[in-house]
Amino acid sequence: MEQFIGTGVALVTPFDEEGNIDYNGLDKVIEHVIQGGADYLVVMGTTGEASTMSRKEKHDILAAAVKTNNGRLPIVYGIGANNTQAAIDEIDETDLSGVAALLSVSPYYNKPTQEGIYQHYIKVADASPVPIILYNVPGRTMSNITAATTLRLSEHPKIIGVKEASGDMVQCMDIIRKKPSDFLLISGDDMLTTSLKAIGGHGAISVLANAYPDIFKTICHGSAEESLAATFRLLDINAWMYVESNPVGVKNLLKHMGVCGDQVRLPLLRATESLDKKIKELAAKV
């Protein structure tokens, strides 16, 4: 549990101008966040554009990340589906050497009941050789994992935490109040990390930490006053990360920082001229 307290970086996947994976760019992103003080890496999450990847590409990116990381930080790998058997098959077909846990998004599009979500995760956890972190992101999945369902799932020995991106602080408080002591509540919303920390949360799996791992180190590990001040530093730029969808904004920010390019894969498009200008302007003020 302790290895997932603090800043997990939801790594972007850099591409070249032809849309191929830019492995040199990936190496630079990983080195940037490790040197900046990240606590663990999250490979092939939403921010990594996993939904546009082939199975082989996902495996290749994981292998490259494991090699570059070279055992320095724990790695969390994203495997989730709206087809339970497909998620199990992907677990079976993935070399999880060097992977400390899986981040598994709640089934999307088909809007299962709470019992369906529960049974899905039990099957996935039973099939996984490594621990599972639930991922609740209703804005993308169109269904919420309720606090009651999360708490039921927390009883499974392989389900060790939840990345909560519901934005519902009351729901998060309910989880914190009733959860087992060894179950993690991880912020899935960068700007709510300090608030969740104040009620007993355990850090964040962050988008902006791709660019500002040092600031997130303060948010996750600093005093209450330091954490709040660090959050305020990012408040203005954060909103612009999502106006043209994630990871368009953070990739554009990384381009301005000289870390990697800002190419994304269709159906996403790289930042418009107006967004590019605004992010460049705000980055100079962070």
Number of C-alpha atoms within 10 A of each C-alpha: 11 8 13 25 19 26 31 31 30 27 28 30 27 28 20 16 12 9 12 14 18 18 18 13 18 22 18 16 21 21 14 19 23 20 11 18 18 24 23 24 29 27 29 24 24 19 23 23 20 19 15 15 15 10 13 10 14 22 17 14 20 25 17 16 21 21 12 16 19 11 11 12 18 19 26 29 23 24 22 26 18 18 13 17 13 14 22 20 13 14 20 13 11 14 12 21 10 19 21 19 23 26 22 24 24 26 27 19 12 11 15 18 12 16 10 12 22 17 14 21 24 16 14 23 23 16 15 17 16 18 21 27 27 27 26 24 22 17 12 16 18 14 21 23 25 17 18 15 15 20 20 12 22 22 13 15 12 20 24 21 26 26 23 25 22 21 17 10 15 10 16 22 17 14 23 20 12 11 20 14 8 11 20 26 26 30 30 23 19 21 21 18 26 28 15 22 21 12 13 16 22 26 29 31 28 26 27 26 25 28 25 20 24 19 24 31 21 21 28 26 18 16 12 16 12 16 22 18 17 21 22 15 13 20 14 15 22 20 11 20 22 13 12 15 15 19 28 26 27 26 28 25 27 21 17 18 14 10 21 24 21 24 25 26 17 9 6 15 14 20 24 13 8 8 18 18 12 13 21 16 12 15 16 9 10 14
